Amino acid sequence: MIMLRGEEHSTARPPEVQSMALSMEEQRILTQIEVRLSEDDPRLAGRLARLGTPRGRRARVITAAAVAAVVVLAAVGAAIAAALLQ
């Protein structure tokens, strides 16, 4: 919940990325800009569209690989320590 001028507002975004509501004219202009960008440079438009999207699968694979590496290193370290103590 976010408090704005004494009113409570529920949002999924954190407060630091809150945006102001656009007027109908501003929204129309923004839509025109987006359409022109897509027509002029579709590659850039695609990259900008993906800018805020999470890369969930890739992040999970990297995290799983890092966890696996830590587990393997811990096991090797424990085996070396056990061998040295005997």
C-alpha positions as CSV (number, residue, x, y, z in Angstrom):
1,M,0.0,0.0,0.0
2,I,1.2,3.5,-0.8
3,M,0.0,6.7,0.8
4,L,-0.5,9.6,-1.6
5,R,-2.0,12.8,-0.2
6,G,-3.7,10.8,2.6
7,E,-5.2,8.2,0.3
8,E,-4.2,4.5,0.3
9,H,-3.2,3.0,-3.1
10,S,-2.5,-0.6,-3.7
11,T,0.1,-1.4,-6.3
12,A,2.4,-4.2,-7.4
13,R,5.3,-1.8,-8.2
14,P,7.7,-0.6,-5.5
15,P,7.3,3.1,-4.7
16,E,10.5,4.2,-6.5
17,V,9.0,3.1,-9.9
18,Q,5.6,4.7,-9.5
19,S,4.5,6.8,-12.5
20,M,2.0,9.6,-12.8
21,A,-1.2,9.0,-14.7
22,L,-1.2,10.4,-18.2
23,S,-3.9,12.5,-19.7
24,M,-5.7,11.1,-22.7
25,E,-3.7,13.5,-25.0
26,E,-0.4,12.4,-23.4
27,Q,-1.4,8.8,-23.8
28,R,-2.2,9.3,-27.4
29,I,1.1,11.0,-28.1
30,L,3.0,8.3,-26.3
31,T,1.2,5.6,-28.4
32,Q,2.1,7.5,-31.6
33,I,5.8,7.6,-30.5
34,E,5.7,3.9,-29.7
35,V,4.2,3.1,-33.1
36,R,6.8,5.2,-34.9
37,L,9.6,3.7,-33.0
38,S,8.4,0.2,-33.9
39,E,8.2,1.2,-37.5
40,D,11.5,3.0,-37.7
41,D,13.6,0.6,-35.6
42,P,11.8,-2.7,-34.7
43,R,15.0,-4.2,-33.2
44,L,15.4,-1.3,-30.7
45,A,11.6,-1.3,-30.0
46,G,11.8,-5.0,-29.1
47,R,14.8,-4.5,-26.9
48,L,13.0,-1.7,-25.0
49,A,9.9,-3.8,-24.7
50,R,11.9,-6.5,-23.0
51,L,13.8,-4.1,-20.8
52,G,11.5,-4.5,-17.8
53,T,10.7,-8.2,-18.2
54,P,12.3,-10.7,-15.8
55,R,14.6,-13.4,-17.2
56,G,13.3,-16.1,-14.9
57,R,14.5,-19.3,-16.5
58,R,18.0,-18.0,-17.1
59,A,18.4,-16.7,-13.6
60,R,17.1,-20.0,-12.1
61,V,19.7,-22.0,-14.2
62,I,22.5,-19.7,-13.1
63,T,21.4,-19.9,-9.5
64,A,21.1,-23.7,-9.6
65,A,24.6,-24.0,-11.1
66,A,26.1,-21.7,-8.4
67,V,24.4,-23.7,-5.7
68,A,25.6,-27.0,-7.2
69,A,29.2,-25.6,-7.4
70,V,29.1,-24.6,-3.7
71,V,27.8,-28.0,-2.7
72,V,30.5,-29.8,-4.6
73,L,33.2,-27.5,-3.2
74,A,31.9,-28.0,0.3
75,A,32.0,-31.8,-0.2
76,V,35.5,-31.7,-1.6
77,G,36.6,-29.5,1.3
78,A,35.1,-31.8,3.8
79,A,36.8,-34.8,2.2
80,I,40.2,-33.1,2.2
81,A,39.7,-32.1,5.8
82,A,38.8,-35.6,6.8
83,A,41.8,-37.0,5.0
84,L,44.2,-34.6,6.6
85,L,42.8,-35.3,10.1
86,Q,43.5,-39.1,9.8
